[in-house]
Amino acid sequence: MQEPVFPKDELNRMKQQLKLLAERSLDRNGLSHSFLETELESGELRINGNSFGLLDLAVEILDIAAKDFTGAHIHLDDTVMIGRCDMPVVFALKNAE
């Protein structure tokens, strides 16, 4: 059975619209007011964020989905994208087996 064709053009249009929304998190000085964190609590990993932070994360995940190769990924850790980081997280593209 052949896999369905992924709608990359539609995805790219959606990403552009979301990026325009995410730009609203910038103040007059160009500083972003988006917020994300990872929190390990009672054995659960929580990804917390304000609306802009979650929107930024959604755009990053859509970027991965639009890639043509397995292994495309982003890291959420204390050096990229987020403030508090109880546990690093990796979102990666992997084809179903």
LORO-577803 format. One record per residue (C-alpha): residue number from 0; x negated, y negated, z negated. Coordinates in steps of 0.001 Angstrom, whole numbers, plus 500000, padded with zeros to 6 digits. Each point is the difference from the previous one (the first is absolute). Last residue first. Layout:
<rs>
(NUM, (X, Y, Z)) ...
</rs>
This chain:
<rs>
(96, (492131, 498744, 489629)) (95, (501463, 496541, 499689)) (94, (497631, 497307, 501218)) (93, (498056, 498012, 497445)) (92, (499862, 496228, 499731)) (91, (498610, 498853, 496661)) (90, (501087, 497945, 496978)) (89, (497283, 500080, 497340)) (88, (500657, 499131, 496367)) (87, (497566, 498931, 497266)) (86, (501150, 500559, 496399)) (85, (500469, 497544, 497137)) (84, (499476, 497122, 502420)) (83, (501018, 496536, 498896)) (82, (499666, 497360, 502713)) (81, (500689, 501375, 503438)) (80, (499160, 499527, 503677)) (79, (496473, 501438, 500087)) (78, (497229, 500196, 497391)) (77, (502060, 501289, 497059)) (76, (501470, 502784, 502074)) (75, (502643, 500563, 502629)) (74, (498173, 501617, 502883)) (73, (501202, 500052, 503583)) (72, (499999, 502809, 502536)) (71, (499599, 501238, 503565)) (70, (499011, 503647, 499564)) (69, (501979, 501418, 502880)) (68, (499746, 497816, 503070)) (67, (502313, 497920, 502156)) (66, (500787, 497286, 497479)) (65, (503493, 498479, 499737)) (64, (500802, 501793, 496734)) (63, (496881, 498493, 498429)) (62, (501086, 496468, 500900)) (61, (503469, 500798, 498631)) (60, (498350, 500890, 496673)) (59, (498176, 496662, 499951)) (58, (503223, 498117, 500800)) (57, (501822, 501822, 497186)) (56, (497195, 499133, 497573)) (55, (500275, 496310, 500892)) (54, (503781, 500189, 499453)) (53, (499445, 501639, 496618)) (52, (497677, 497162, 499044)) (51, (502418, 497352, 501255)) (50, (502935, 501443, 498050)) (49, (497995, 500318, 496787)) (48, (498084, 503147, 499408)) (47, (499805, 503268, 498154)) (46, (498601, 503274, 501279)) (45, (500658, 502527, 497274)) (44, (497984, 503183, 499519)) (43, (501765, 502268, 497569)) (42, (498356, 502071, 497253)) (41, (501607, 497988, 497200)) (40, (498769, 496737, 501541)) (39, (497316, 499459, 502616)) (38, (500424, 496519, 501453)) (37, (498990, 498844, 503434)) (36, (500281, 496293, 500676)) (35, (501303, 497650, 502659)) (34, (500624, 496239, 500080)) (33, (500587, 497546, 502823)) (32, (499534, 496315, 499233)) (31, (497522, 499436, 502788)) (30, (497806, 496939, 500030)) (29, (499992, 497981, 503233)) (28, (499721, 496663, 498233)) (27, (503602, 499042, 500768)) (26, (501208, 503338, 498546)) (25, (499949, 503345, 501748)) (24, (502716, 502536, 499129)) (23, (501973, 498769, 503027)) (22, (497421, 501733, 502189)) (21, (501589, 503300, 498950)) (20, (503191, 499121, 501878)) (19, (498056, 499363, 503208)) (18, (498125, 503258, 499438)) (17, (503329, 501819, 499693)) (16, (501132, 498710, 503395)) (15, (496699, 500982, 501610)) (14, (500159, 503466, 498435)) (13, (503517, 500514, 501377)) (12, (498854, 499118, 503510)) (11, (497081, 502419, 499628)) (10, (502335, 502766, 498847)) (9, (502309, 499452, 502947)) (8, (497078, 500266, 502413)) (7, (498635, 503036, 498169)) (6, (503208, 502065, 500293)) (5, (498482, 503466, 499246)) (4, (500783, 502498, 502737)) (3, (501703, 503095, 498606)) (2, (497812, 503073, 499462)) (1, (500266, 502766, 502610)) (0, (501378, 503401, 499013)) 
</rs>
